[in-house]
Each structure stands twice: as C-alpha cells, then as structure tokens.
C-alpha cells in the first residue's frame, strides 16, 4: 500500500533540525575549529551568510515546480537517464552518510559506555530500531523527531552555557585565526557544515502544506545555524592554538564537564540517552530517503518493502573495519567535498537548467 502520509510544518522543521543535530553530536564543530582555529567565530559568520544566500537561491528555484524534488526535476530536465544518474548518486551518498554516522556513533558508545559489549551488537541494536521505524512509516519518524528535537536543543544550549566559563581570551584570539587565507579562503570549505541544504532539495513533496516550503526551509536553517554556532563556540573552550589534541566527538567531552550539583552530577548520562534516540531517528530518516529514491527509480509501489534490503546493506557497510583516522578522512575530506559539490554545483546547475527549460516551454505555449 502506498504511504501517503504528509508531514506538517512543525514536523518538517524538526526533521531538518534533526539532521543538523546529529552532525553536531559527532564531528562537524570539531572539523570547523580544527581547520580555522581561533578564527572559527569569524569563519562561522561568513559561511552562515554564504550558505543562507545559496539556500534562498535553491528554494526559489525549486518553488517553481509543484510537488517535485531534485530527483523529479532531474527527470523533467533530462529524462530517465539523468534521473537515474542523480538517483544512484543519491543512494551512494545516503549510504555513505548513514554508514559512517552509524560506525562513528557506535564506536563512541562502545569506547565510552559499553566497552564490554561487541560493537556488532550495538550496530545490530540500531539496525533493528531503524527497520521497525521504516516498516511503520515516515509518520513514526516525524512524530518521534517532533518529541525529541526540542529536548536535544535544550541539551545543546545547556552544554553551551555551562562551557562558556571555560572560554578564555586565548581561545578566541587572534580573532582572524592562523592567517587571513585560512579563515577567509580555505575556511570557505566549512560551508559544508550547513549540509542540511542537501535535504532541502528533497523535502517539498513530503510536505502537507507545500506553499510553506520556503518558510520551513528558512526557519530550519536559522535554528540549525544557531545550534552550529553555539556548539562551535563551546568547542573553542577546548581549543589550544598550539595543540591538535581536541578529540573527535568533542561534544561528548563538553557534556561530561557539566555538573549541576550532586543530583545531576553526571548530566551527560541524560544527554547520551537523548542523542541515542536522535541517532535512531536520523538513521531511520536516511533509510527512508534511500527507500524513497529506489522506489522512484524502479517504480516500486511501496517503499516500506525495500526496508529489509536497505537496512541489511547498511548493516554490511557498517561492519567494514575502519579506524578513527579513516573515519576522520571520510568525514572531513570525502564527505566535505561531496556535500560542497552537490550543494553549490550539481544541484544549482540542475535547477537553473530546469527553470530555463520550463520558461522556454511556457513561452512556446504562449506563441
């Protein structure tokens, strides 16, 4: 049976923010600070403006096409061949994102909290939860995100305010970082940190109120950006300009520094439960995106029936042995430039060409 559920405005905003939150939980703030050092505050302001301008361009280009995402627009522009190329690129990208996220997060849980358990069991625990969520449908994922996202936002802000006391003038000066080239030129690659723009390409057909697509995109972007900026500033409290010892997954370390008296002396235990729940929803959403893409490419009536094979593939990819340095290379190099290429080149070029074709066809009808 076709899953016809359409997500409401609040659910859509929470789902997009959820995508941002999971990268905050893991590595994005670390990579920003690692690249530009003390110049992170200036750098985050620059990339925030650049990404927002790009977001507005993308939203206005997509808005011309009713009930269509980038995959549908690719088919409109170049027929089945272009649609298949973009579709297979999406599948590869989503599997890269989900497998690395799952491996990274499970490694953190294994090393910090569950070292007595085999990591295979931790991965399997997530896979079972992801499968159940997708068999139920997008409504279960969106409802859960609506419940969990506000709580996680609060946890991130608590982490931010309680780590500000560790922020010294040495952490943020010189304010332009190592040098102008690193902060203003090389640092532009940190624009990948607002990677939620990738998913803006695909959210419109899922909306109950598609006329609110632009509003939903902008609100989601602003909240995501505030969360990113807050976490980057928190990360600076751990940063030393002469040291590269900031650990991967530093948000965990930040949360473990918080003490709220004897009753909540280890508040990180509460946060980790929220973050595990967020990772379930995040990975479930990515598998939903994979299922939806496969459904469109092969005209499958119900994407839920793809769940077993997509989750099995994710499980297999997650068992590939990767050490911390390999995970860092994939996230900070391969993933970074794939996101940049997709947002700033592939997606925008396709949308511009599709809009040109649409305008030409409309002019021909008038003639």
C-alpha positions as CSV (number, residue, x, y, z in Angstrom):
1,X,0.0,0.0,0.0
2,X,1.3,3.5,-0.9
3,X,2.5,5.6,2.1
4,X,0.5,8.8,1.5
5,X,1.3,10.5,4.9
6,X,2.3,14.1,4.5
7,X,4.3,15.8,7.2
8,X,3.2,19.0,8.9
9,X,5.2,22.2,9.1
10,X,6.5,21.6,12.7
11,X,7.4,18.0,11.8
12,X,9.3,19.1,8.8
13,X,11.3,21.7,10.7
14,X,12.1,19.2,13.4
15,X,13.2,16.6,10.9
16,X,15.6,19.1,9.2
17,X,17.0,20.2,12.5
18,X,17.4,16.6,13.5
19,X,19.8,16.2,10.5
20,X,21.9,19.1,11.8
21,X,21.8,17.8,15.4
22,X,23.4,14.5,14.5
23,X,26.4,16.1,12.9
24,X,26.8,18.4,15.9
25,X,26.7,15.3,18.2
26,X,29.5,13.9,16.1
27,X,32.1,15.8,14.2
28,X,31.2,19.0,12.3
29,X,32.1,21.6,15.0
30,X,35.4,19.8,15.6
31,X,36.3,20.0,11.9
32,X,35.5,23.7,11.7
33,X,37.7,24.5,14.7
34,X,40.4,22.2,13.5
35,X,40.7,24.0,10.2
36,X,40.5,27.6,11.2
37,X,41.4,27.6,14.9
38,X,40.8,30.8,16.7
39,X,39.2,32.3,13.6
40,X,36.2,29.9,14.0
41,X,33.8,32.7,15.1
42,X,34.6,34.9,12.1
43,X,34.5,31.8,9.8
44,X,31.1,30.7,11.1
45,X,29.7,34.1,10.4
46,X,31.0,34.1,6.8
47,X,29.8,30.6,5.9
48,X,26.4,31.3,7.6
49,X,25.8,34.2,5.2
50,X,27.1,32.3,2.1
51,X,25.0,29.2,2.8
52,X,21.9,31.3,3.5
53,X,22.2,33.1,0.2
54,X,22.6,29.7,-1.5
55,X,19.6,28.4,0.4
56,X,17.4,31.2,-0.9
57,X,18.5,30.6,-4.5
58,X,17.7,26.9,-4.2
59,X,14.3,27.4,-2.5
60,X,13.2,30.0,-5.1
61,X,14.3,27.7,-8.0
62,X,12.5,24.6,-6.6
63,X,9.4,26.6,-5.8
64,X,8.6,26.8,-9.5
65,X,8.0,23.1,-9.5
66,X,4.9,21.8,-7.7
67,X,5.3,18.5,-5.7
68,X,8.7,17.8,-7.2
69,X,12.1,17.3,-5.6
70,X,15.5,17.4,-7.2
71,X,15.1,13.8,-8.5
72,X,11.8,14.6,-10.1
73,X,13.2,17.8,-11.6
74,X,16.2,15.8,-13.0
75,X,13.7,13.6,-14.8
76,X,11.9,16.6,-16.1
77,X,15.1,18.1,-17.4
78,X,16.9,15.1,-18.8
79,X,14.5,12.2,-18.8
80,X,15.1,8.8,-17.3
81,X,18.9,8.8,-17.9
82,X,19.6,11.9,-15.9
83,X,17.1,10.9,-13.3
84,X,18.9,7.5,-12.8
85,X,22.3,9.2,-12.6
86,X,21.1,11.6,-9.9
87,X,19.2,8.8,-8.2
88,X,22.2,6.4,-8.0
89,X,24.4,9.3,-6.8
90,X,21.8,10.0,-4.0
91,X,21.8,6.3,-2.9
92,X,25.6,6.2,-2.7
93,X,25.7,9.5,-0.8
94,X,23.0,8.4,1.6
95,X,24.7,5.1,2.3
96,X,28.0,6.9,2.8
97,X,26.4,9.3,5.3
98,X,24.4,6.7,7.2
99,X,27.2,4.0,7.4
100,X,29.8,6.5,8.6
101,X,27.4,8.0,11.1
102,X,26.4,4.6,12.5
103,X,30.0,3.4,12.7
104,X,31.2,6.6,14.3
105,X,28.4,6.8,16.9
106,X,28.6,3.1,17.7
107,X,32.4,3.5,18.3
108,X,31.8,6.3,20.7
109,X,29.2,4.3,22.6
110,X,31.4,1.3,22.6
111,X,34.6,3.1,23.8
112,X,33.0,5.3,26.4
113,X,29.9,3.5,27.7
114,X,29.6,-0.1,26.5
115,X,33.2,-1.5,26.2
116,X,32.1,-4.9,27.5
117,X,29.8,-5.4,24.5
118,X,30.8,-6.3,21.0
119,X,30.3,-3.4,18.6
120,X,28.4,-5.7,16.3
121,X,25.6,-5.9,18.9
122,X,25.4,-2.2,19.2
123,X,25.2,-1.8,15.4
124,X,22.5,-4.5,15.3
125,X,20.6,-2.7,18.0
126,X,20.4,0.4,15.8
127,X,19.6,-1.6,12.7
128,X,16.6,-3.3,14.3
129,X,15.2,0.0,15.5
130,X,15.7,1.6,12.1
131,X,13.9,-1.3,10.4
132,X,10.9,-1.1,12.8
133,X,10.6,2.7,12.3
134,X,10.6,2.4,8.5
135,X,8.1,-0.5,8.5
136,X,5.8,1.8,10.4
137,X,6.5,4.7,8.1
138,X,7.6,8.3,7.9
139,X,4.8,9.3,10.3
140,X,6.6,7.4,13.2
141,X,9.9,9.1,12.4
142,X,8.4,12.6,12.1
143,X,6.4,12.2,15.3
144,X,9.4,11.0,17.3
145,X,11.6,13.8,15.9
146,X,8.9,16.3,17.0
147,X,9.1,15.0,20.5
148,X,12.9,14.5,20.8
149,X,14.3,17.6,18.9
150,X,13.2,20.3,21.4
151,X,14.7,18.2,24.3
152,X,18.0,17.9,22.4
153,X,18.1,21.6,21.6
154,X,17.8,22.3,25.3
155,X,20.7,19.9,26.0
156,X,22.9,21.6,23.5
157,X,22.1,25.0,24.9
158,X,22.8,23.7,28.4
159,X,26.2,22.5,27.2
160,X,26.8,25.8,25.6
161,X,26.1,27.9,28.7
162,X,27.9,25.7,31.1
163,X,31.1,25.6,29.0
164,X,31.3,29.4,28.5
165,X,33.1,29.7,31.8
166,X,36.0,27.7,30.3
167,X,36.2,30.1,27.3
168,X,39.2,32.5,27.7
169,X,40.5,35.3,25.5
170,X,43.3,33.0,24.4
171,X,40.7,30.6,22.9
172,X,39.3,33.3,20.5
173,X,42.4,35.4,19.7
174,X,43.7,36.2,17.3
175,X,40.1,36.6,16.1
176,X,41.1,36.1,12.5
177,X,42.8,32.8,13.2
178,X,46.0,31.4,11.9
179,X,46.0,33.7,8.9
180,X,43.6,35.5,6.6
181,X,43.9,32.9,3.8
182,X,42.9,30.0,6.2
183,X,40.0,31.9,7.7
184,X,38.6,33.6,4.6
185,X,39.6,31.4,1.7
186,X,40.4,27.8,2.9
187,X,37.8,28.2,5.6
188,X,35.0,28.6,3.0
189,X,35.0,24.8,2.6
190,X,33.4,24.8,6.1
191,X,30.3,25.8,4.2
192,X,29.7,22.0,4.1
193,X,28.7,22.3,7.8
194,X,25.2,23.5,6.9
195,X,24.7,20.3,4.9
196,X,21.0,20.3,5.7
197,X,20.7,22.2,2.4
198,X,21.2,18.9,0.6
199,X,18.0,17.6,2.1
200,X,16.1,20.8,1.3
201,X,16.3,19.6,-2.3
202,X,14.1,16.7,-1.4
203,X,11.6,17.8,1.3
204,X,9.0,19.6,-0.7
205,X,6.9,16.6,-2.0
206,X,6.7,15.3,1.6
207,X,5.0,18.4,2.9
208,X,1.3,18.7,3.7
209,X,1.4,22.4,3.0
210,X,3.8,22.9,0.1
211,X,3.1,26.6,-0.1
212,X,5.1,26.9,3.2
213,X,8.2,25.2,1.7
214,X,10.2,28.5,1.8
215,X,9.2,29.4,5.3
216,X,10.0,25.9,6.6
217,X,13.4,25.9,4.9
218,X,14.4,29.3,6.3
219,X,13.2,28.6,9.9
220,X,15.0,25.3,9.8
221,X,18.2,26.9,8.5
222,X,18.2,29.7,11.2
223,X,17.7,27.3,14.1
224,X,20.3,24.9,12.7
225,X,22.8,27.7,12.3
226,X,22.2,28.9,15.9
227,X,22.9,25.4,17.1
228,X,26.0,25.1,15.0
229,X,27.4,28.5,16.1
230,X,26.7,27.6,19.8
231,X,28.5,24.3,19.5
232,X,31.5,25.8,17.7
233,X,31.9,28.4,20.4
234,X,31.7,25.7,23.0
235,X,34.3,23.8,21.1
236,X,36.7,26.8,21.3
237,X,36.8,26.4,25.1
238,X,38.8,23.2,24.4
239,X,40.9,24.6,21.7
240,X,44.6,25.5,22.1
241,X,46.3,27.1,19.1
242,X,49.4,25.0,19.6
243,X,47.7,21.7,20.0
244,X,45.8,19.3,17.8
245,X,44.6,17.1,20.7
246,X,40.9,18.0,20.6
247,X,39.2,14.6,20.4
248,X,36.8,13.5,17.8
249,X,33.2,13.6,19.1
250,X,34.1,16.5,21.4
251,X,30.5,17.3,22.2
252,X,30.6,14.2,24.4
253,X,33.6,15.6,26.3
254,X,31.9,19.0,26.6
255,X,28.8,17.4,28.1
256,X,30.9,15.5,30.6
257,X,32.3,18.7,32.0
258,X,28.8,19.9,33.2
259,X,27.9,19.4,36.8
260,X,24.6,20.6,38.3
261,X,25.1,19.7,41.9
262,X,25.1,16.2,43.4
263,X,21.7,15.3,42.0
264,X,22.7,15.8,38.3
265,X,26.5,15.4,38.7
266,X,26.7,13.3,35.5
267,X,24.2,15.0,33.3
268,X,26.0,13.5,30.3
269,X,24.2,10.3,31.0
270,X,20.9,12.0,30.4
271,X,22.2,13.7,27.2
272,X,23.5,10.4,25.8
273,X,20.0,8.9,26.0
274,X,18.7,11.8,24.1
275,X,21.5,11.5,21.5
276,X,21.0,7.8,21.0
277,X,17.3,8.5,20.4
278,X,18.2,11.2,17.9
279,X,20.6,8.9,16.1
280,X,17.8,6.3,15.7
281,X,15.5,8.9,14.1
282,X,18.3,10.3,12.0
283,X,19.3,7.0,10.5
284,X,15.7,6.0,10.1
285,X,15.2,9.1,8.1
286,X,18.2,8.4,5.9
287,X,17.0,4.9,5.2
288,X,13.5,6.3,4.4
289,X,15.3,8.6,1.9
290,X,17.1,5.6,0.3
291,X,13.9,3.7,0.1
292,X,12.0,6.6,-1.5
293,X,14.8,7.1,-4.1
294,X,14.8,3.4,-5.0
295,X,11.0,3.5,-5.2
296,X,11.1,6.3,-7.7
297,X,13.9,4.8,-9.8
298,X,12.3,1.4,-10.1
299,X,8.6,2.3,-9.8
300,X,8.1,0.2,-6.7
301,X,4.6,0.7,-5.2
302,X,5.6,0.8,-1.5
303,X,9.0,1.9,-0.2
304,X,8.4,0.1,3.1
305,X,9.0,-3.2,1.3
306,X,12.6,-2.1,0.5
307,X,13.4,-1.7,4.2
308,X,14.8,-5.2,4.8
309,X,17.3,-5.0,1.9
310,X,18.3,-1.3,2.6
311,X,18.9,-2.0,6.3
312,X,20.8,-5.2,5.5
313,X,23.1,-3.2,3.2
314,X,23.6,-0.6,5.9
315,X,24.5,-3.3,8.4
316,X,27.0,-4.8,6.0
317,X,28.6,-1.4,5.3
318,X,28.9,-0.7,9.0
319,X,30.9,-3.9,9.6
320,X,33.7,-2.7,7.3
321,X,36.7,-2.2,9.7
322,X,37.6,1.4,9.9
323,X,39.9,3.1,12.4
324,X,39.5,6.6,13.7
325,X,41.8,8.2,11.2
326,X,40.0,6.6,8.3
327,X,36.6,7.8,9.6
328,X,38.0,11.3,10.0
329,X,39.4,11.3,6.4
330,X,36.0,10.2,5.0
331,X,34.1,12.8,7.1
332,X,36.5,15.7,6.8
333,X,37.6,15.2,3.2
334,X,35.5,12.9,1.1
335,X,32.2,13.9,2.7
336,X,33.1,17.6,2.9
337,X,33.7,17.9,-0.9
338,X,30.8,15.7,-1.9
339,X,28.5,18.0,0.0
340,X,30.0,21.1,-1.4
341,X,29.9,19.8,-5.0
342,X,26.3,18.7,-4.6
343,X,25.0,21.9,-3.0
344,X,27.0,24.5,-4.9
345,X,27.4,22.9,-8.3
346,X,25.3,19.8,-9.2
347,X,22.0,20.8,-7.5
348,X,22.1,24.5,-8.5
349,X,23.1,23.8,-12.1
350,X,20.3,21.2,-12.5
351,X,17.7,23.7,-11.0
352,X,18.9,26.6,-13.2
353,X,18.7,24.4,-16.4
354,X,15.3,23.0,-15.4
355,X,14.0,26.5,-14.8
356,X,15.3,27.6,-18.2
357,X,13.6,24.7,-19.9
358,X,10.3,25.4,-18.0
359,X,10.5,29.1,-19.1
360,X,11.2,28.1,-22.7
361,X,8.2,25.7,-22.8
362,X,5.9,28.3,-21.3
363,X,7.0,30.8,-23.9
364,X,6.4,28.3,-26.7
365,X,2.8,27.7,-25.4
366,X,2.1,31.4,-25.4
367,X,3.2,31.6,-29.0
